[in-house]
Amino acid sequence: MDLFKHDPLDTTRQQIRLMCITPEPSGPLNCQLIHVYLEDEKSPDYRAVSYEWGPPAPLRSVSINGKSLEVRQNLYAFLEAFRARLFRFQGNSTYEAETQWLWIDQICINQALINERNHQVKMMSQIYSRAIYVYVWLGPSQVQVEEAMTVLKSGLRRYLEDRTIQTSTRKRERHQIRGHNETCNTESKPCSPRPPLPIDALRCFFENTYWQRLWIVQEIMLARYIRILCGDTLLSWDELRRFCLSGVAQLPAQAQSCVSPQMVWLAEHALSAKVYTYTDLLATFSKSQCYESKDKVYGLQGLIAPGMRVKVEYGKSVEEVFQDGVRLMCRDSTTATQEKTGDNLEQLDHDNPAEAFYQTISVTKAKIESKIRVPLITAIVELGNQMGLRLRPSYVAYVGQKIQDRIFATQLEIVEFYTKQRLPALHARGKYEDVGRETRGRSGVTTRFFRIYSQLAYFNCDFLEDVCWGKVN
């Protein structure tokens, strides 16, 4: 069989490829691949697949438009399971009988073309948000994973509550409703003990390597509806969400630890159609895994406001992509500082402008501590470490420069707030009459502000050396 070659996509528009599988009982996997435009109302509905690529070997062959394409084993297992499901339900309902188009990155993107990867990764938010639902594939049939899915579907009541007491209470209530006043025996016969909670099965489900991947974060967050699939067992996202947000607290302590904070965050925020800052996402998912270090930046872009995203360019070096990520985090920090600086300064006592100068220094240092020192620097260092740049001198120098730039920018923002908003208003009310000559009038006050704030530039030197440089080297 000839090897399959992708026809080029129109990268000037929102064009993607979709595939469908021929429902057959067995034999080679036969698929069809077409090109569609997302903005075209006539484009067919499709399902997107979120899965783990898995190891690069072994490879399995599938037929695409009559030609051979090799895919990794985990995807091949999904295609087999999906084909079997299609064949089993074929003709049973109109919904299942219709052609089910799929978007799967390993097949629908020509991974050998960097320009096409750039184009498709940039469109990832539209691809997953427009899918009628997303299949989460946890792999071929696994006894413990499917047992856990059954527990999540049915809830924890039968494992945690006293069934004998429940039965007795229900009998008593039914007897009273029927109008019987005589004393009745409400004791129920002993029933079989409640089944043990399958903690090992739950751990196997939540520790599935799928949940550790970085790309799945936006794939889940952008979905309209999610079906979790392992082998032939289905679980809805609502059932998983209910367990993570309320059922986990009912588990024994040894079982609670298997549900990671990242899993709880996904359960709480998925299907919400919200946007987030890159810094906030990195704080939760910095250690999530991806095969290519550049995806530490690119793999979360679909959850960021369109105007704040970095340009996807896989042709760049790791260092260049890291710098793009740092610039993105600095923009996040600038926005947060601008939103909150004014409120903090409004709390100062402006009746004594000279004293307010020194009070403002304390506010500025606190602002730097909370908005720059902790979140921004922690995020920058963590991103560099996760991208494999920890020991590179160029990385250390770049981090140090960016931190100083942010501290200086924060100082200027506060100065600007005072000189353009607070000080003119105070001056108009005659607040400076009792202050010395150097501070009398707007220009003198402004000069003193800048002199004081310029001294703060030295405040960060020891911090940079001890916290940032010392931590990285």
WOWO-V748366 format. One record per helix or strand of 2 or more residues. SS is the DSSP state (H for helix, E for strand). FROM is the first residue (numbers start at 1). TO is the last residue. If there is no record, write none. Layout:
BEGIN
SS_FROM_TO ; SS_FROM_TO
END
This chain:
BEGIN
E_15_21 ; E_30_37 ; E_46_50 ; E_59_64 ; E_67_72 ; H_73_89 ; H_94_97 ; E_101_103 ; H_105_108 ; H_114_122 ; H_124_130 ; E_133_137 ; H_143_154 ; H_157_160 ; H_163_177 ; H_199_206 ; H_209_212 ; H_215_221 ; E_226_230 ; E_233_236 ; H_237_250 ; H_253_256 ; H_261_269 ; H_278_285 ; H_295_298 ; H_301_303 ; H_306_308 ; H_318_346 ; H_353_386 ; H_393_428 ; H_437_439 ; H_442_472
END
